[in-house]
Amino acid sequence: MYDTILVTVDGTPTDRAIIDHVKQLAKLAHSRLVLLHVADGWAARTYGPDAVSPEIAEDTAYLQKLQMEFQAAGIHAEAELAYGEPVDEIIKWVRQKGCDLVAMSTHGHRFLADLFLGTTATRVQHSISVPVLLLRAK
């Protein structure tokens, strides 16, 4: 059913909600996971994959840590780092590489914050044709 699940992470504590949920789902469905983080700092937006910065080093280490966590649980996981605007990069990844499910945590903003800021999750959800699993972080 879900051969490939794209799990988007932003490096904040809100990630834990989706990580814990997807860990169980992936075991049940025997899914392959792709962990995607989009580096969106100045260096990442300016230099893309050629960027060198503390942000890039931290993001890479975070992805590797998550990948090892899933692999220790017996789940095939890959980690990818993208560069730029998170919404655009997630949509581009789904369209170019394909997956059966996108799994994301949300920060749980309320109406006014969403109205003015928009949300990555909402914008992604309305731009792709695969199912999106959204979990609100506690």
C-alpha positions in Angstrom: 0.0 0.0 0.0 2.7 2.5 1.0 5.8 1.2 -0.6 7.6 4.6 -0.3 6.8 7.1 2.4 8.3 10.6 2.2 8.8 11.9 5.8 9.5 15.6 5.9 11.3 16.9 8.9 12.3 20.4 9.9 14.7 19.7 12.8 12.4 20.9 15.6 10.8 18.9 18.4 7.6 18.8 16.3 9.3 16.1 14.2 8.9 13.5 17.0 5.2 13.2 16.4 5.5 12.1 12.8 8.6 10.0 13.5 7.0 7.9 16.1 3.8 7.4 14.1 5.6 6.6 10.8 7.9 4.1 12.6 4.8 2.0 13.4 3.2 2.5 10.0 6.4 1.6 8.1 6.7 -1.7 10.0 3.1 -2.6 9.3 3.3 -1.7 5.6 6.9 -2.8 5.1 7.6 0.6 3.7 10.8 2.3 2.5 11.2 5.7 4.1 12.8 8.8 2.7 13.6 11.4 5.3 13.7 14.8 3.7 14.8 18.1 5.2 15.0 21.3 3.3 17.8 23.6 4.4 16.5 27.1 3.9 19.1 29.4 5.4 20.9 32.0 3.4 23.8 29.7 2.4 21.4 26.9 1.4 19.2 29.3 -0.7 22.2 31.0 -2.3 24.6 28.1 -3.0 22.3 25.1 -3.0 24.2 21.8 -2.8 27.5 23.7 -2.8 26.6 25.4 0.5 28.9 25.0 3.4 27.6 26.3 6.7 26.9 25.3 10.3 23.3 24.9 9.3 24.1 22.4 6.6 26.4 20.4 8.9 23.7 20.3 11.6 21.0 19.3 9.2 23.1 16.5 7.7 23.9 15.2 11.2 20.3 15.3 12.2 19.2 13.4 9.1 21.9 10.7 9.7 20.8 10.4 13.3 17.1 9.8 12.2 18.2 7.4 9.5 20.1 5.3 12.0 17.1 5.4 14.4 14.8 3.9 11.7 17.4 1.4 10.6 18.0 0.2 14.2 14.2 -0.5 14.3 14.6 -2.6 11.1 13.1 0.0 8.7 14.8 0.8 5.4 15.4 4.5 5.5 17.2 7.0 3.3 18.0 10.6 4.1 18.0 13.5 1.6 18.8 17.1 2.1 17.3 19.7 -0.3 18.0 23.4 -0.5 15.7 26.4 -0.8 12.0 27.0 -0.1 10.6 24.0 1.8 7.2 24.0 0.1 8.7 24.2 -3.4 11.4 21.5 -2.6 8.9 19.1 -1.1 6.5 19.4 -4.1 9.4 19.1 -6.5 10.7 15.9 -4.7 7.2 14.3 -4.9 6.7 15.1 -8.5 10.2 14.0 -9.6 10.8 11.0 -7.5 7.3 9.8 -6.5 6.0 8.3 -3.3 2.9 6.7 -2.0 2.4 8.9 1.1 3.8 12.2 2.4 4.0 12.3 6.2 4.5 15.6 8.0 4.1 17.1 11.5 2.4 20.4 11.9 3.1 23.1 14.4 -0.5 23.6 15.2 -0.8 27.3 14.5 -4.3 28.7 14.8 -6.4 30.6 12.3 -4.7 34.0 12.3 -1.1 32.6 12.2 -2.1 30.3 9.3 -3.9 33.1 7.5 -0.8 35.4 7.6 2.0 32.8 7.5 0.4 30.0 5.5 1.6 26.5 6.4 4.1 24.3 4.7 1.7 21.3 5.2 -1.3 23.0 3.8 0.5 24.4 0.7 2.1 21.0 0.0 -1.2 19.1 0.6 -3.0 21.2 -2.0 -0.2 20.9 -4.6 0.4 17.2 -4.9 -1.8 14.2 -5.8 -0.6 11.6 -3.3 -2.1 11.2 0.2 -0.7 13.4 2.9 -0.6 12.3 6.6 -0.5 15.3 8.9 0.0 14.9 12.6 -0.2 17.9 14.9 2.7 18.1 17.3 1.8 18.3 21.0 
